[in-house]
Amino acid sequence: MLSTSLVAAGIFAGILISAEGRGNPHTGKTHFAFLPWELPPGSEETVWGAGGVYLRHRDNPAVAMFLWLYEWNLFDAVDKGEHTHGTVLSARVISGNQEDASVSSAGIEFRFKAVEDGATVQLIITNRSDHDWPPLAAIIPCFNPGPAALRSKGFSDEEHTRTYFLGGKALELLTNREIHFRQDLRPLIEQLSPSRQFVFTNKWPTSAHDACGGLLIRESEDGHWVAGIAWDDYVAVQGHNPWKCMHLAIKVGPLPRGATKALRGRIYLFPGNRNDCLAKYRKDFQ
């Protein structure tokens, strides 16, 4: 049985809404709702100003997945450097029926729409930095079962036995914290570093086994539900960090100064298994 302790509160339309969603009746068309989340003041995990939105099943609140928007930059995206901290996206707007949401700050906006098997996602990003972003530039939103105080424990995958990435034509277990770069970007990766060693290699070692799709999947502990994150353009996949997360590095480069780009993503959350999720991904993106 999935279990969770959703104790955070969020501000929506000037009204305090608990994470249980009281005070906002279900007037939408899907079984899912978006709610804001933010770690309480004083938490050790607020060091990066973590917060964002989470997607929760209205009739089964234990079925929930969180997005920290966003945690990291790679390869000169936004800021110069191979690996830099992401930007806190402080503007969070959720529709009255809780089925549409946006999270944004200057130059970056994520737009969400709940659907029957999760949500559609669009990223609109403008290069407002003082440098052109190279082809490998990427940003990493953190897709996770929630920080410790809020965690949806049924999606934690403590033993690393229920999280998968697409290697070749088949799903493979993501068993550790290695980063799997996109296979057809290997020449660009090796131009940056022939050894494929980077400033983040101490925590995310480079796997010799590359990814072949912008998809990460996790099955629930009880085997009844599956969650996934997908993007149409990506640089790498990685996971199992302290927040039990799944990191899909969204490829935002190349992007000249002042230019804007839109990318398409998907959240999957529905009764089923990894093969069901892979089939939906292939229909949506391949």
N, C-alpha and C positions, 0 to 999 in steps of 0.2 A: 504494500500500500504506500502510495506517495504521501509524504508529510512535509509540511513547511511551517515556518514561523514568520509570518509577514507582519512585522511590527512597525515598519516605517510609516510615516505620514508624508503626504505631498500637498503642494498648493496647486489648485486648479481653479481658474476663473475667479480667483480671490476667495475661494472657499476651501477650508481644510477638509480633505477627503481621506479617510483611513484607507489602509491597504486592503481592507475587506470590501471597499467600494460602497459602504453605506452612504445613503443620501444621494445616490445617483442611480435611479432605477434603470433597468434594462429596457431601452427603447430602440435598440439596434437590431440588425438582421443576422448577426453571427453569434456564435457562442463565446467569442473572445472580446476582451476589453483591454485597452491600454491604460496604465496608471503611471504617474510619476513616482520616482523613488530618489531618495537621497540619504546618505549615511548620517546618523545623528552626530551633533557636535561633540568633539572630544574623542571620537573613535580613532584608533590608530590607523584605520584604513582610509581616513579622509586626507591623507597626505597629498593625493593628486586631485582632490575635490571631486571624488567619484559621485556619479549620479546619472540619471537618464530616464528611461521608461522601461516598463516591463509588460509583457503580454501574459494575461491570465485567463484561464477558462472560467466562465461565469458560474457554472454549476459544479465545478470541481476546482476550488481555489488552490489545491496542492499542485495542479498542473500549471506551472508558470516558468517563464524564462526571462532573464534580465538582459538589458543592453546598457553597458557603460559607454557613454558617447562623449569622447572617445579616448582611448588609453595611450596609444603610441603612434609615432611617425617612423617611417623607414626611408633611407636613401634620399635625403634632402627634400622630402615632402614637408611643406609648411616652414620648417626650420632647417638650417644647414646641419648635416650630420647623418651618420649611418643609422642612428637610433636615438630619437629624442622624445620627450614627453608630449603627449597629446594635449589638446585644448579643451578646457571645460566648456561645454555647450550649455549655457545657462538658461536660454530661452526655451521653455517647454510649453507647448500648447496642445490641449486635448479637446476633442469635440464633445458636445453634450452627450452623445450616445457612447462615447469612449472608444469609437471604432476608427477614428482618424487622429493622428498625432504628428507633431513636428518637434524636432529638437534642433536648435541652431545657435550659432554665434556668427560673428563677422566672417563671411566667406564660406561657411560650411553649414549645410542644412540637410538633415535626414527627415524624410517624409514617410509615414507609415499608414497603411490601411489594412484593417483586420479583414480576413476572409475565412472561409470555413475550415481551412487546414493550416491556419497560421496568419501570415500577413505579407503583403507586398511592401517593398522598400525602395525608395529612390534617394540617392545621394546627389546633391547639387553642390559643387565645390568650385570656388573661384581662387585663383592664385593671387593673393594679396601680399605676397612676400616680395623681397627685393631681388629675387633670383628666379630664373626659369627652373621648373622642376624637370628632372631627367626622366627617361623612360621607366626606370624602376621605382620611382617615387610611389610610396604607398602609405595609407593610414590604416590603423587597426582599431576598430570598435571591439569591445570585449563582450562576447556572447556567453552568458554564464547562468548557473542556477541561483545566483544571488550571493552577495557577500555573507560572511559568517552569521550575522545577526538576522538575516532575512532568508536564508537559503532554503530552496526547494530541494530537500534532501534526496528525493527520488531520482534526480538528474545529476547527482554529484559525481558518480563514477569514481569512487575512491580507489578502486582496484585497477582502474584503467583497462577494463575488459568490455566496455560498451560504447566506446567512441571510435569513429571510423572516418577515414579520408579516402579519396578516390585515387588509387595508384594504378596506372594502366587502365584497363577496362573494368577492374573489379574493386570493390570496397576492401580496405585493409584496416586492421586495428591500428589506432594511434596509441601506442603503448607507453610513450615517454614524452619528454619535453622537447625533443628534437624539432627543428624547423624543416619542413619539406618544401623546397622551392618548386615553382612551376617548371615543368620539364622543358617546355619550349623556350623558356627564358634562361636556360643554363648558359648559353654563350654570353649573355649580358652579365649574369652573375659572375662568371669566371673572368670577365674583363675587369670587374671591380676587384676581385680577389681570386687569383688562380687556385688558391688552396681552399676557397670558399670559407674562409675564416673572417669573422667580423667582430665588432666591439661587443656584440650581444652573444657571441658564441659560448661564453662561459656559462650562460643560463639557457640558451637555446642552441645547442650544437647543431651543425648542419648535417642533415641526414644524407646518406649516399642515395637514398631512394626518393625520387622526386614525385610531386603530385601532378595529376593529370586532369584535375577539375576543381573549380572553385566551390567546394562543398565540404562541410563537416557535419557529421551526424552523430547523435547520441541516443541510445535506447534507454528507457526508464528502468529503474531497478526492478519493478514488478513485471516488466516485459509487455505492458499494455499500451505504452505510449512511445512516441519517437519525436525528437526535436532535431532541427537542422538549421544551418545558416548557409546561404549561397549567394555568390555575386557573379555577375557576368564577366568581370575582368579582375584579375587577382595576381599577386606576386608569390604568395606562400601561404601555407596552413601550418598551424601549431596549436598546442593546447596543454592542459593539465598543469596550469600555473596555480598559485595559491587560492585563487577564487574558483578552482575546478572548471576553468573556462575553455572556450574554443575560440581561437584567434584566426580569422581569415583576413589577410592583408589585402585591402582593396587597392588596386592599381589605379592611381590618379595621374600618373605621368604618361607621356610627356605633357606638360602644361606650361605654356609661356606666361610670363608676368602679365596679369590683367585678364587672362583668358578664363573661361568657365567650361566646366565639363559636367555631364549628367551620367550617372551610372545606375544600373538596375540590380536590386537584390531581392532576397526572399527569406522569410522566416517560415520554417515548417514546424508545426506542433499539432499532432493528431494521433488518434488510436491507430497503431500499426507498428511496423518494424523497419529496420534499416533498408531492406529491399524495396519496401513501399515508398520510402522517402527518396531513394535513388531513382525510382521510376518517375516520380513527380519532378525531380530535378532535371532529368533528361527531357521530359516533355516541355519544361519551362525554359531551358537554356541550351539544349543541344539539338 
